[in-house]
Amino acid sequence: MNKGGHQTRPVKPRAIAPGLTGVPVNVVLTVLLVLAALDLLLWGLMLLGALAASRDRRHVLGLAPIEVAEPLPSVSILFPARDEAEVIGPAITSALAQDYPDLEVLLIDDNSTDGTAEVALAAAAADPRFRLLTGTPLAQGWKGKPWALWQAQQQARGELLLFVDADVVLSPLATRRAVETLLSRELDLLSAWGTWIMDSVGVKVALPVVGGFVRGAHPLDRVNDPAQEAVFANGQFILMRRTAYDAMGGHTAVKDEVLEDVRLAQAVRRAGQRGGMVLAPDWFRVRLYTTLPALWSGTVKNFYAGMGQRAGLAALAALFVAYTALFPLVALAAGAVTGDLVLTGVALGALALMALFRTVQDRPLGLSPICALTHPVGASILLGVIVTSAWRGARGKATTWKGRPV
């Protein structure tokens, strides 16, 4: 009772959010709602961007012929191979099956121990256009792939050099269409994205997110705009004029680089030459990784280098992935636990737009729409790759690849 004898109601304590003593639940829910709404907006914008990109066919090429005024120059296809016995056979066979008038195929065996050379020779079937080169031990100051390709190009006779990875299977018209594109666009370097072969469930879940992150960071309209600073190349398929290659120093300019392909494109730009990048899913197929552990090792090796070894950029990338792809699940759980229908609805909306975005992105990959629902899982793997790669890179800890530290 108070002094006047009137009875007072007990004051009901305000609800406190578990684990956040002193912070009212409604404040926490309001913050979550604002963040979820921003996430919803971001996915809406990314979906619109994906739809616009899917309709932009300027840099998407198929197998239709391209008219060029000049005769087709000679081409040398160069394969670097270190312990690639499992994949090199189809790669060599496809290279020798090219519909091209003046062609040679060179494979540089980079100290393999699994019979790569024997498999390649069997696939070549004594074709006189094929030559097997034996690489010398890795030179000091060089990474393995640049060193192998530097040796191989010294033996090449072609006016154009086509650098192709050992796990790439070329379409019969790939070389012809690539040369026609290079000539018609007056480029010094042309690179392409092909089609990913994805066999295991783990790779189907992770690669579209991890690889899509890389592709999304290098949109083709910017990469192909000489006025933009952005440049990019995909080491699976790089075609160069021999004169341009020699003028910019070839692989000596990128001899100690893990991402020698991207650095090669940057060196081309610095030399005042023109590079270009296209999406050409019909030109070649590549089985990047057969298992999730292999994907993890390969991407951890490259990611921090791809970010210029900038810890701040890696932190921003990790925050972006966590916020856009994983936060909606946190918001959904909070909405369900508290019965907040608005928060639940906004979180579900963000997840729905996420799935629609992935459906648009996955269409060229030939994946089932069900794969779009696994995006948060793939994003978790991507987040782990970014953090692990940055952590190892910032500490100067080398990653082993094909028995060599990189």
BASERO-469402 format. One line per 3 residues: number of its first residue (from 1); their letters; for each residue x, y, z of N, C-alpha, C. Coordinates in steps of 0.001 Angstrom, whole numbers. Atoms other than C-alpha are relative to their C-alpha. Layout:
BEGIN
NUM = A = X,Y,Z,X,Y,Z,X,Y,Z  ...
% end
This chain:
BEGIN
1 = MNK = 837,-1202,0,0,0,0,870,1249,0  -712,-1274,-80,987,3601,-487,-494,750,1230  334,-748,-1201,608,6336,2115,-1480,279,112
4 = GGH = 1431,-287,-47,-3009,7005,1174,-841,-1231,218  724,1231,-236,-3925,3399,1809,-456,-698,-1252  414,629,1245,-4472,2650,-1849,973,-1109,-376
7 = QTR = -840,1120,403,-3212,-652,-3179,609,286,-1369  -683,-218,1284,-655,-435,-5980,275,-1328,-666  -313,1212,766,-85,-2950,-8764,1509,-213,-53
10 = PVK = -1451,263,114,3244,-4648,-8774,483,326,-1411  -582,-328,1306,5496,-3441,-11581,520,-1264,-649  -433,1195,734,5972,-6178,-14177,1362,261,-623
13 = PRA = -1332,-229,576,9630,-6509,-15053,-35,-157,-1514  -56,85,1452,10427,-5902,-18720,725,-1276,-423  -628,1228,499,11291,-8957,-20732,1418,303,-457
16 = IAP = -1408,-149,358,14960,-9412,-21230,372,-1084,-1010  -419,974,1005,16450,-11086,-24316,1026,-938,601  -961,967,-533,18259,-14279,-23393,1399,329,-467
19 = GLT = -1394,-235,339,21980,-13716,-23262,327,1464,-230  -240,-1426,230,21562,-9947,-23680,-599,775,1171  552,-579,-1218,20864,-8874,-20079,-56,1516,-101
22 = GVP = 180,-1437,29,19450,-5406,-19939,-524,538,-1309  501,-438,1303,18323,-5262,-23568,-1397,-560,-198  1372,487,174,14551,-5476,-24064,-151,-791,-1291
25 = VNV = 228,849,1162,13287,-8110,-26483,-464,822,-1188  522,-767,1129,11424,-5541,-28547,1089,793,-711  -1123,-714,622,14661,-3606,-29156,803,-951,-892
28 = VLT = -748,1002,779,16469,-6758,-30293,-766,-358,-1266  815,374,1153,13584,-7704,-32562,-66,1125,-1033  19,-1130,921,13485,-4210,-34043,1293,65,-815
31 = VLL = -1299,2,700,17190,-4362,-34867,48,-1135,-1028  11,1142,914,16773,-7830,-36393,-902,267,-1204  923,-293,1088,13821,-6614,-38435,623,971,-1005
34 = VLA = -646,-960,898,15762,-3655,-39834,1080,-686,-836  -1067,709,722,18710,-5876,-40735,-579,-978,-1015  634,938,918,16419,-8481,-42286,-614,723,-1195
37 = ALD = 584,-777,1093,14649,-5810,-44333,1073,469,-976  -1107,-397,870,17970,-4529,-45640,513,-1191,-802  -417,1227,692,18931,-8107,-46495,-984,-322,-1122
40 = LLL = 1028,221,1020,15639,-8513,-48342,209,940,-1189  -234,-978,1061,16388,-5328,-50299,1222,-381,-833  -1215,399,709,19890,-6533,-51153,-262,-1157,-957
43 = WGL = 294,1139,864,18608,-9843,-52518,-900,406,-1155  820,-497,1096,16006,-8001,-54534,839,673,-1070  -884,-677,947,18688,-5827,-56111,890,-1000,-735
46 = MLL = -855,999,648,20951,-8830,-56760,-788,-846,-996  840,740,933,18065,-10700,-58375,-234,804,-1275  177,-850,1174,17369,-7765,-60676,1281,53,-827
49 = GAL = -1277,-6,709,21067,-7641,-61530,251,-1292,-746  -183,1299,646,21152,-11362,-62288,-898,-136,-1218  921,48,1133,18093,-11066,-64532,510,867,-1152
52 = AAS = -539,-873,1044,19651,-8134,-66395,1218,-631,-663  -1195,642,553,22939,-10023,-66797,-365,-1177,-889  405,1156,806,21116,-13077,-68123,-529,409,-1366
55 = RDR = 505,-491,1280,19610,-10936,-70878,1075,715,-825  -1092,-685,699,22916,-9241,-71763,865,-1048,-685  -698,1040,745,24375,-11438,-74514,1247,524,-716
58 = RHV = -1134,-578,717,27191,-9114,-75616,1260,-832,140  -1233,731,-263,29874,-11277,-74050,-265,-1490,234  343,1422,-70,28152,-14663,-74269,79,-564,-1412
61 = LGL = -248,518,1339,29375,-16684,-77232,-292,-1493,-84  251,1409,266,28333,-19987,-78719,941,-511,-1074  -830,617,1035,29596,-21945,-81714,-314,532,-1393
64 = API = 289,-590,1310,28182,-19756,-84497,1262,626,-569  -1219,-551,605,30906,-18724,-86980,25,1526,54  -219,-1444,-27,32348,-15204,-86836,868,353,-1202
67 = EVA = -748,-371,1197,33515,-13559,-90033,1212,857,367  -1227,-773,-189,37101,-12290,-90040,627,226,-1369  -556,-360,1303,38941,-10553,-92868,1319,-711,-276
70 = EPL = -1345,553,196,42384,-12058,-92300,-2,-1518,108  -104,1460,-120,43488,-15697,-92650,217,-414,1447  -178,493,-1364,43460,-17807,-89495,1472,-317,251
73 = PSV = -1416,254,-288,46947,-17780,-87925,203,-1370,643  -326,1276,-631,48711,-20879,-86636,-159,99,1515  269,38,-1437,47920,-21939,-83072,783,-1137,654
76 = SIL = -603,1014,-856,49898,-23790,-80412,-834,-127,1263  735,259,-1243,47779,-25382,-77660,980,-569,1007  -1007,365,-998,49884,-25673,-74502,-675,-480,1276
79 = FPA = 526,590,-1233,49000,-27971,-71600,1122,-123,1029  -896,339,-1104,50880,-27831,-68274,-614,-1172,768  567,1176,-671,50505,-31160,-66473,960,-505,1073
82 = RDE = -746,601,-1111,51703,-32325,-63067,-935,-972,705  830,1063,-594,50216,-35636,-61908,-1461,145,-432  1341,-166,570,47205,-35351,-64220,-422,-1223,-802
85 = AEV = 294,1213,770,46972,-38971,-65404,-1500,-285,-92  1431,306,-9,43286,-39181,-64469,-785,821,-1017  790,-897,850,42231,-36303,-66736,661,350,-1324
88 = IGP = -716,-520,1156,44892,-35681,-69368,-394,-687,-1307  362,708,1225,43701,-38316,-71850,-1091,698,-802  1056,-708,736,40374,-36667,-72801,412,1403,-433
91 = AIT = -445,-1342,355,42077,-33249,-72801,823,-26,-1285  -837,107,1199,44675,-34312,-75381,-833,-422,-1204  861,460,1095,42112,-36155,-77484,-838,1143,-555
94 = SAL = 844,-1114,452,39859,-33099,-77607,815,1070,-711  -848,-1012,633,42748,-30783,-78491,374,-413,-1424  -375,496,1330,43777,-32950,-81434,-1211,-137,-922
97 = AQD = 1221,94,809,40149,-33116,-82607,-505,1367,-422  430,-1347,343,40011,-29350,-83174,-167,172,-1508  243,-341,1395,38533,-28173,-86443,763,1288,-300
100 = YPD = -854,-1162,215,41450,-25882,-87205,1110,-382,-970  -908,389,1080,43785,-25756,-90209,1471,-127,368  -1440,-15,-295,47180,-25073,-88624,179,-31,1506
103 = LEV = 81,208,-1446,47522,-26502,-85145,1089,-952,462  -866,950,-683,50020,-28121,-82823,-412,-49,1460  365,204,-1402,49498,-29513,-79319,1252,-406,758
106 = LLI = -1177,282,-819,52264,-29438,-76722,-426,-256,1435  220,261,-1425,52136,-31007,-73274,1352,35,696  -1207,-68,-805,54794,-30084,-70729,-234,-805,1272
109 = DDN = 143,864,-1168,55121,-32874,-68163,873,555,1118  -692,-698,-1081,56029,-31042,-64959,340,-966,1127  -520,921,-1022,57853,-33814,-63082,-1098,-844,639
112 = STD = 1082,847,-507,54790,-36050,-62769,545,-1345,473  -392,1313,-521,54995,-39308,-60851,-1101,-1043,-170  1148,903,102,51670,-40900,-61849,-241,-534,-1413
115 = GTA = 179,507,1357,52244,-41781,-65492,-719,941,-929  666,-978,853,50856,-38574,-66967,508,-50,-1439  -585,-4,1345,53251,-38695,-69919,-474,-1197,-814
118 = EVA = 419,1211,717,52314,-42266,-70834,-1462,92,-432  1420,-152,340,48586,-41495,-70735,-159,994,-1152  89,-1010,1056,49092,-38405,-72906,458,-568,-1341
121 = LAA = -496,606,1242,51131,-40329,-75482,-1021,-979,-576  1012,950,468,48468,-43026,-75668,-1188,738,-610  1131,-774,513,45749,-40404,-76166,335,652,-1336
124 = AAA = -420,-650,1242,47752,-38684,-78909,56,-979,-1163  11,1048,1030,47992,-41989,-80809,934,331,-1159  -1033,-287,1001,51169,-40933,-82641,-381,1111,-975
127 = DPR = 357,-1130,850,49508,-37824,-84102,1216,923,-128  -1210,-815,175,52378,-35783,-85620,-142,1432,510  193,-1354,-523,50830,-32543,-84337,250,85,1499
130 = FRL = -179,33,-1459,51452,-33634,-80744,1477,-137,352  -1363,131,-526,54710,-33136,-78854,-45,-44,1522  -137,127,-1449,55535,-34247,-75328,1322,611,417
133 = LTG = -1193,-660,-519,57981,-32008,-73476,193,-401,1459  -311,350,-1392,59725,-32907,-70240,521,1230,714  -392,-1203,-726,59942,-30079,-67758,1226,-222,865
136 = TPL = -1145,46,-900,63060,-29290,-65780,-459,331,1415  383,-309,-1390,63025,-28969,-61968,-344,1476,176  508,-1347,-234,61278,-25881,-60632,1149,966,292
139 = AQG = -1041,-999,-182,63521,-22822,-60923,-304,867,1217  175,-840,-1185,64084,-20616,-57901,-740,1279,-369  758,-1221,225,61630,-17745,-57641,-1216,-181,-885
142 = WKG = 1139,283,880,59012,-19429,-59858,-1020,-864,729  1050,943,-361,55661,-21040,-59103,-88,-1046,-1115  -39,1136,911,54995,-24365,-60801,-631,222,-1361
145 = KPW = 695,-134,1283,52437,-23483,-63475,658,1027,-912  -714,-929,886,54150,-20321,-64781,1300,-575,-546  -1275,593,437,57442,-22230,-64929,-233,-1028,-1109
148 = ALW = 297,1010,1019,55892,-25090,-66889,-390,665,-1317  449,-648,1226,54182,-22778,-69381,1108,810,-648  -1135,-739,550,57301,-20645,-69780,902,-935,-806
151 = QAQ = -805,967,739,59230,-23743,-70817,-707,-459,-1280  751,525,1139,56471,-24969,-73121,-43,1004,-1151  150,-985,1077,56032,-21715,-75041,1312,203,-757
154 = QQA = -1281,-140,694,59740,-21694,-75859,130,-989,-1154  -27,1012,1054,59116,-24771,-78017,-1158,156,-989  1203,-152,821,55868,-23508,-79571,314,771,-1279
157 = RGE = -218,-639,1296,55730,-22478,-83227,-1176,884,-425  1205,-698,420,52251,-20923,-83345,91,1511,110  131,-1457,-81,51461,-17286,-84036,-904,390,1166
160 = LLL = 846,-178,-1176,48838,-17639,-81285,307,-1112,982  -231,974,-1068,49332,-19391,-77949,-1298,-192,767  1216,310,-757,46379,-21135,-76334,396,-826,1213
163 = FVD = -340,668,-1252,47063,-22003,-72685,-1260,-660,551  1169,765,-423,44693,-24740,-71515,397,-910,1154  -272,878,-1132,44525,-26600,-68204,-225,-1464,-367
166 = ADV = 14,1423,320,44928,-30368,-68133,-1349,-665,229  1317,592,-249,41357,-30968,-66929,-1074,590,-903  922,-641,927,39772,-29062,-69841,-216,-890,-1222
169 = VLS = 366,733,1219,37941,-30895,-72630,-616,1004,-970  401,-1017,960,37582,-28679,-75693,-1063,-516,-958  907,286,1100,34695,-28604,-78124,800,43,-1297
172 = PLA = -756,-14,1256,35888,-29329,-81699,128,1376,-642  -36,-1332,604,35114,-25722,-82686,559,1069,931  -417,-987,-1003,36555,-24056,-79578,1134,884,-494
175 = TRR = -1159,-786,435,39891,-22980,-81045,-373,950,-1131  393,-841,1129,38375,-21686,-84285,-830,1195,473  852,-1093,-458,35710,-19632,-82506,779,992,870
178 = AVE = -800,-888,-840,38205,-18266,-79984,906,874,-857  -868,-787,884,40600,-17181,-82735,-813,1039,-757  859,-952,707,37777,-15588,-84704,-407,1158,905
181 = TLL = 386,-1047,-956,36693,-13686,-81586,1163,932,275  -1186,-807,-269,40223,-12505,-80817,280,944,-1165  -295,-816,1176,40705,-11273,-84377,-1076,1053,-240
184 = SRE = 1085,-941,291,37282,-9674,-84801,-83,1122,1019  29,-1028,-1046,37545,-7800,-81494,1333,715,161  -1328,-611,-21,41180,-6875,-82126,613,-43,1395
187 = LDL = -536,208,-1337,42313,-8314,-78812,1405,-592,-67  -1300,651,-147,45759,-9362,-77647,-101,-1240,885  258,1145,-892,44413,-11740,-74991,-1500,-221,72
190 = LSA = 1407,376,-163,41109,-13591,-74869,-80,-1175,954  232,1095,-935,39955,-15732,-71966,-1491,-301,38  1406,412,28,36713,-17605,-71407,-346,-827,1226
193 = WGT = 609,935,-934,34496,-19250,-68845,-674,-1092,-825  664,1101,676,33350,-22688,-69968,-1116,-573,853  1026,701,-780,31041,-25280,-68405,670,-833,1081
196 = WIM = -526,804,-1105,31732,-26795,-64996,-661,-1376,0  518,1353,-196,31360,-30565,-64715,-35,-256,1502  159,209,-1441,29985,-31298,-61248,-647,-1354,234
199 = DSV = 474,1365,-194,29616,-34919,-60207,-527,-250,1411  374,322,-1374,29482,-35110,-56409,-973,1026,561  960,-888,-640,26797,-33601,-54194,710,1190,640
202 = GVK = -733,-1080,-657,29356,-31600,-52236,449,1066,-971  -449,-958,1010,30746,-29988,-55377,-1188,779,-560  1195,-688,507,27231,-29188,-56651,-513,1038,990
205 = VAL = 447,-958,-1021,26456,-27458,-53357,962,1183,98  -983,-1042,-288,29711,-25504,-53015,477,776,-1224  -631,-676,1134,31076,-24731,-56485,-838,1136,-585
208 = PVV = 755,-1133,536,28161,-22616,-57775,88,1251,873  -104,-1157,-896,28511,-20392,-54697,1425,554,-16  -1394,-439,-29,32315,-20280,-54528,400,576,-1362
211 = GGF = -332,-486,1330,32776,-19974,-58285,-844,1182,-407  874,-1131,308,29787,-17674,-58591,462,1277,672  -537,-1167,-697,31364,-15341,-56049,1128,625,-811
214 = VRG = -1118,-495,818,34483,-15072,-58228,-528,660,-1270  550,-572,1228,32467,-14517,-61393,-735,1314,272  754,-1203,-327,30221,-11981,-59693,888,1186,321
217 = AHP = -929,-1077,-326,33233,-10000,-58529,673,576,-1244  -629,-451,1246,34375,-9654,-62154,-1026,-26,-1135  1039,-14,1042,31313,-8785,-64289,603,266,-1373
220 = LDR = -595,-56,1328,31983,-9165,-67994,-89,1382,-637  108,-1324,604,30742,-5697,-68934,1122,915,466  -1110,-813,-513,33414,-4132,-66710,1338,-525,-490
223 = VND = -1274,598,412,36204,-6583,-67577,312,327,-1459  -202,-245,1422,35676,-5906,-71297,-29,1478,-378  34,-1437,252,35509,-2130,-70940,1404,578,209
226 = PAQ = -1361,-535,-156,38942,-561,-71647,71,1196,936  3,-1167,-884,37888,2480,-69632,-12,-397,1476  52,484,-1375,37525,344,-66491,1359,-581,412
229 = EAV = -1247,579,-496,40429,-733,-64301,-79,-1519,128  172,1429,-225,38976,-4210,-63851,496,-814,-1188  -428,969,1011,40706,-7004,-65775,-81,-1383,625
232 = FAN = 94,1358,-530,40423,-10753,-65460,335,-987,-1105  -219,1107,926,41459,-14010,-67101,-176,-1297,766  225,1324,-581,40587,-17643,-66443,1050,-946,-555
235 = GQF = -1125,814,435,43637,-19886,-66552,-358,-1291,-696  414,1210,712,41590,-22785,-67894,74,185,-1513  54,-265,1441,41507,-21072,-71305,447,1431,-260
238 = ILM = -528,-1327,320,43713,-18148,-72368,667,-59,-1374  -563,-98,1345,44462,-17289,-75999,724,1333,-122  -799,-1221,121,47243,-14769,-76718,710,50,-1339
241 = RRT = -885,-208,1138,48988,-13303,-79707,1442,-183,465  -1385,244,-389,52606,-14432,-79654,768,1318,133  -708,-1277,-62,53822,-10899,-80342,-319,746,1294
244 = AYD = 387,-675,-1244,51867,-9531,-77375,613,-705,1206  -581,777,-1092,53062,-12331,-75125,1475,347,191  -1428,-306,-83,56702,-11644,-75947,233,1431,451
247 = AMG = -198,-1420,-310,56288,-7873,-75659,-171,295,1480  216,-283,-1424,54989,-8020,-72078,810,-914,912  -890,825,-810,57592,-10533,-70944,-486,-1396,271
250 = GHT = 520,1353,-184,55424,-13628,-71029,-162,-345,1467  216,455,-1377,55277,-15669,-67858,1095,442,961  -964,-575,-935,58400,-14030,-66475,-628,1149,786
253 = AVK = 675,-1114,-679,56076,-11143,-65595,-869,-476,1152  895,534,-1039,54004,-13452,-63358,600,-1261,618  -661,1255,-326,56581,-16082,-62438,-229,-483,1427
256 = DEV = 160,396,-1402,55959,-16032,-58676,-1425,173,492  1396,-244,-350,52185,-15601,-58765,-803,-1299,79  920,1127,-103,49650,-18150,-57522,-1112,154,-1038
259 = LED = 1036,-297,998,46978,-16492,-59691,671,570,-1247  -756,-490,1160,49167,-16274,-62769,-915,446,-1133  909,-371,1081,46124,-16023,-65048,-483,1443,131
262 = VRL = 462,-1371,-238,44710,-12843,-63482,1159,984,-138  -1162,-890,87,48186,-11335,-63174,465,147,-1446  -351,-90,1412,48821,-12126,-66844,-882,1037,-694
265 = AQA = 912,-993,570,45735,-10122,-67799,372,1407,447  -408,-1311,-503,46928,-7267,-65594,1280,474,-686  -1244,-361,688,50390,-7364,-67222,-271,421,-1437
268 = VRR = 397,-379,1354,48746,-7213,-70635,-522,1429,-8  542,-1358,-83,46848,-4089,-69595,1134,1010,232  -1105,-926,-287,50019,-2476,-68183,862,239,-1234
271 = AGQ = -812,-123,1214,51775,-3119,-71499,-726,755,-1111  752,-750,991,49095,-1118,-73305,-719,-873,-1009  670,926,898,47524,-4200,-74878,-1442,-201,457
274 = RGG = 1426,177,-281,43871,-5261,-74970,-313,-1443,349  464,1311,-401,42364,-8185,-73127,-1516,-70,-16  1443,182,-2,38871,-9632,-73229,-375,-1301,665
277 = MVL = 508,1164,-714,36742,-12161,-71391,-1415,-278,-472  1337,364,457,33683,-14091,-72588,-507,-1207,782  635,1203,-525,31238,-16643,-71294,-318,-884,-1201
280 = APD = 145,880,1160,31406,-19571,-73716,-193,-1443,464  212,1337,-565,29833,-22668,-72148,112,-1126,-1017  -108,1035,1018,29908,-24526,-75475,1429,-217,-479
283 = WFR = -1380,137,467,33634,-24046,-75990,748,-1117,717  -728,1055,-726,34901,-26342,-73253,-708,-356,1292  477,488,-1288,34036,-28380,-70190,1206,-248,894
286 = VRL = -1108,189,-927,36179,-28568,-67082,-517,-604,1301  314,596,-1300,36019,-30793,-64032,1011,551,999  -918,-668,-904,37578,-28448,-61510,350,-858,1208
289 = YTT = -206,780,-1212,37112,-30674,-58474,-955,-1187,-18  849,1188,-70,35782,-34172,-57923,-602,-192,1376  496,154,-1368,35285,-33914,-54157,6,1350,703
292 = LPA = 38,-1224,-788,34490,-31258,-51581,1357,305,645  -1336,-312,-540,37913,-31631,-49837,953,564,-1051  -853,-532,1065,39641,-31045,-53185,-377,1436,-323
295 = LWS = 455,-1368,242,37517,-27950,-53754,497,926,1100  -459,-802,-1133,38387,-26686,-50296,1482,338,-157  -1445,-226,117,42143,-27121,-50848,321,949,-1144
298 = GTV = -289,-825,1158,42099,-25562,-54294,-409,1449,172  467,-1377,-153,40094,-22503,-53336,687,725,1150  -766,-622,-1093,41868,-21870,-50023,1348,483,-539
301 = KNF = -1279,-382,616,45063,-21751,-52099,-100,1345,-718  99,-1136,914,43728,-19011,-54358,-681,1248,555  900,-1102,-322,41235,-16814,-52524,709,1242,536
304 = YAG = -645,-1177,-593,43467,-14553,-50456,866,710,-1032  -784,-602,1081,45787,-14013,-53423,-912,751,-953  945,-661,882,42737,-13158,-55516,-498,1324,554
307 = MGQ = 398,-1259,-628,41930,-10396,-53031,1186,928,207  -1174,-857,-108,45367,-8906,-53421,667,-75,1348  -544,185,-1337,46332,-10256,-49993,-318,1191,909
310 = RAG = 459,-1121,-822,44311,-7476,-48392,-955,-530,1064  795,544,-1098,42993,-8492,-44982,-1330,725,145  1232,-760,-115,40429,-5687,-44925,-1037,-420,-1023
313 = LAA = 919,439,1047,38922,-6778,-48236,-539,-1392,306  449,1341,-373,38795,-10380,-47043,-1044,65,1110  957,-152,-1096,37010,-9266,-43867,-1346,505,-519
316 = LAA = 1240,-513,584,34445,-7296,-45887,-722,-1083,-793  610,1080,773,33881,-10261,-48198,-658,-1014,918  556,962,-951,33355,-12590,-45241,-1269,557,646
319 = LFV = 1167,-635,-612,30937,-10113,-43621,-1171,28,-983  1047,-47,1017,29004,-9748,-46883,-659,-1363,-169  537,1350,175,28620,-13508,-47316,-827,-416,1210
322 = AYT = 711,386,-1221,27619,-14046,-43694,-1324,755,124  1209,-815,-158,25101,-11191,-43702,-1063,-360,-1032  1005,221,1036,23425,-11852,-47039,-562,-1416,26
325 = ALF = 445,1387,162,23278,-15652,-46974,-382,-703,1295  241,725,-1251,23275,-16687,-43312,-886,764,977  814,-771,-940,21645,-13830,-41429,-1498,-257,-147
328 = PLV = 1437,275,85,18150,-14540,-42870,-427,-1219,809  329,1175,-818,18275,-17926,-41096,-74,382,1476  25,-479,-1388,19093,-16182,-37810,-1290,772,255
331 = ALA = 1218,-793,-151,16231,-13746,-38333,-1240,-888,-2  1137,922,52,13862,-16570,-39246,-155,-747,1315  54,711,-1277,14762,-18489,-36099,-508,915,1114
334 = AGA = 441,-946,-1031,14288,-15386,-33939,-1486,297,-141  1415,-253,215,10928,-14690,-35525,-868,-1159,423  774,1182,-366,9752,-18245,-35007,-54,-187,1516
337 = VTG = -51,190,-1451,10872,-18381,-31372,-871,1019,724  743,-1067,-682,9281,-15056,-30434,-1417,167,-526  1321,-144,590,6225,-15422,-32628,-187,1310,-745
340 = DLV = 76,-1269,727,7048,-12201,-34482,-264,-308,-1474  379,366,1368,5167,-12700,-37760,632,911,-1046  -599,-927,962,6599,-9589,-39421,1448,-389,-276
343 = LTG = -1390,405,156,10202,-10632,-38796,94,-1324,-760  6,1299,685,9408,-14183,-39883,-279,180,-1490  355,-217,1396,7810,-12951,-43101,1118,655,-789
346 = VAL = -1102,-675,688,10692,-10621,-43982,1156,-972,-227  -1087,981,138,13239,-13389,-43337,-320,-1019,-1080  402,942,1048,11275,-15832,-45488,74,655,-1383
349 = GAL = -101,-715,1261,11098,-13181,-48195,1432,74,-497  -1413,-47,379,14880,-12783,-48163,477,-1363,-495  -393,1350,417,15335,-16568,-48381,-612,-359,-1350
352 = ALM = 643,274,1289,12861,-16745,-51267,723,714,-1138  -737,-735,1024,14682,-14035,-53222,1387,-608,-219  -1277,685,107,17954,-15816,-52467,-109,-1213,-922
355 = ALF = 202,1194,821,16589,-19010,-54005,-279,368,-1460  269,-448,1366,15280,-17123,-57047,1277,490,-684  -1286,-462,519,18658,-15450,-57507,850,-1186,-450
358 = RTV = -795,1179,344,20397,-18824,-57441,-586,-752,-1189  628,675,1131,17860,-20285,-59863,414,653,-1317  -440,-727,1198,18734,-17566,-62386,1477,-259,-269
361 = QDR = -1433,216,151,22452,-18000,-61760,329,-1415,-459  -296,1405,287,22296,-21785,-62039,-513,-457,-1362  612,431,1261,20327,-21863,-65285,1050,-400,-1040
364 = PLG = -1007,404,984,23451,-21878,-67527,807,-1221,423  -775,1128,-502,25019,-24554,-65316,-736,-1320,-141  780,1227,164,22217,-27043,-65960,-316,-701,1301
367 = LSP = 279,602,-1297,21628,-27623,-62252,-1502,-31,274  1385,73,-422,18334,-28677,-60736,-339,1210,869  404,-1123,-867,16365,-25811,-59111,111,-323,1484
370 = ICA = -143,390,-1404,16613,-27808,-55889,1320,486,567  -1312,-449,-464,20279,-26802,-55717,-49,1424,537  112,-1380,-473,19167,-23201,-55208,-322,58,1486
373 = LTH = 379,19,-1413,17778,-24184,-51801,1192,-260,909  -1184,303,-812,21254,-25222,-50646,952,1186,98  -912,-1150,28,22688,-21726,-51042,606,333,1368
376 = PVG = -634,-292,-1292,23170,-21100,-47288,1109,-993,360  -1053,982,-279,25174,-24338,-47056,1240,329,-812  -1133,-381,831,27345,-23358,-49994,653,1279,484
379 = ASI = -545,-1251,-516,27734,-19879,-48515,825,-231,1260  -784,334,-1198,28937,-21407,-45235,1376,-527,-394  -1283,514,493,31633,-23252,-47173,842,1141,-549
382 = LLG = -721,-1158,527,32562,-20066,-49023,552,853,1124  -457,-787,-1142,32781,-18206,-45722,1225,-649,636  -1150,712,-560,35110,-20884,-44377,1229,119,-876
385 = VIV = -1117,-135,932,37265,-20675,-47504,642,1379,126  -528,-1367,-96,37610,-16891,-47256,789,190,1291  -649,-200,-1302,38463,-16920,-43549,1289,-815,89
388 = TSA = -1190,863,-83,40885,-19858,-43810,1107,509,-903  -1003,-492,938,42638,-18482,-46890,645,1278,512  -541,-1253,-529,43009,-15033,-45309,861,-236,1228
391 = WRG = -761,301,-1219,44180,-16473,-41998,1371,-581,-331  -1272,614,390,46844,-18601,-43641,883,1004,-730  -785,-966,757,47891,-15840,-46019,576,1099,867
394 = ARG = -467,-1075,-872,48142,-13171,-43333,1135,-462,906  -1066,554,-844,50351,-15490,-41269,1186,-481,-814  -1098,443,854,52525,-16310,-44262,160,-1492,-35
397 = KAT = -69,1456,-34,51662,-19980,-43989,-315,-552,-1385  163,516,1351,52105,-21811,-47292,-1021,-1131,-35  911,1114,253,49487,-24159,-48710,647,-928,-1004
400 = TWK = -605,965,910,50660,-27334,-50382,-965,-351,-1113  807,361,1163,49402,-28034,-53898,868,-832,-942  -751,939,840,50538,-31012,-55977,1418,-217,519
403 = GRP = -1277,279,-621,53337,-31563,-53498,945,1179,105  -848,-1194,-63,54645,-27983,-53660,-675,1059,867  577,-1095,-780,54184,-25081,-51232,-322,1167,-914
406 = V = 376,-1167,796,52306,-22121,-52725,-494,1102,935
% end
